[in-house]
Amino acid sequence: MNIQPIDITILHLNIPTPTGNSPIYPVMLRDEDGITLVDTGMIGQFAELQSALEEAGTNLHELKRIIITHQDIDHIGNLGALVKAVPDVEIWAHADEIPYLQGKLPLIKFTPERRAMLAPPTLELAEQLLSELPTLPIARILEDGDMLPLQGGIQVIHTPGHTPGHICLYFREKQFLLAADELRVVDDELVGPAPPATPDMPEALRSLKRLIGLKIDTVLCYHGGEYTQAASERVAELAELGE
């Protein structure tokens, strides 16, 4: 089978909340050497994630690597379960997230107050993940400007503020920006990071300037999904507003 150089599948998972489901959008990439997963969903969503991968035409054993955009629990929630299922899977993450992903520093936003909000079964899974973090293998440490040999070239853009090592990924051939939590789509409009979930909002707004000048047809936000309405211009506008 000939594999196209650009093969991006947006997965759709739902996080149950008191007011209804909150959708999130991990991404699956298919390259000649296997499957890459960008972010892993919320704790307790392993079965849902596995089903989404199967619906996309793959299975866990094709998983070659996992790119983590940042440490938040709804992005790393199934990391331990995935490593158990595919022991030789590679984990890639930015250097500034490594101390948190290896358990040397506590996850910034997984506070006692946040723990208290979790139902007992989910809390148990969370505690299990935290205990597993020091054993998880980090195969590649990412830096700003790295060009990843995937999908015809993916540029790593370090966008700190939401977390110290938060990254966006820019797919040049597709003019596709995977923004993680640096941007959101709210009521069909592209907006900046969520202030309550962004410990260093001034830094996160400064990070928007790193996205100016990119030719972007589509922005994918982990919260809110795709945005395609003059995306480059809207990103530049948000960066200017954040000055």
C-alpha angles and dihedrals in degrees: 000000000000110000116212115236090236113050112152121166119187111212121209119214129167129222111205113231133175089261097045139282120335110206122221129186122218115177133230120205124194118206132162093267096049145279128327121199119202108207124344111232132243127323110277094028098100095113091046091049092049091050091049091053091049091049087053089057102259141089136218095262090064089059109118103169145358121218113203114204092194146334103268114131094240089058100044098030096115099032095108093046091050093051089051091051094044107025096183095051114128123232119210122189141150118277093243092058095049097086089055096043090050093049095246090120127029117255104268099229101029091093128164087260091055091047090053090058093060123093113244096257092050092044090054091053090048093053089048091053092050090052090050098049096087090056098050114108118237104204100177131024110210127215133190111279096021113148108216117212093235133106093003092308131332119205119216112221116191108219107175125185103074083060129344095256101033113147138192121206122220119201103202099192092051096035084228123149118202098201101179104192098334087092135022137194111230121175090347092305128112111238138168130266120306109265096214090055097041113081094189104036096167090055092046090053091048088052090061088071089068088067096054114112097024115131100236127178095167134023117197115202121193087223112043103014127229128007120189107161106115088315098182092052093047092050090051090049092052091049091053092047089054094058 
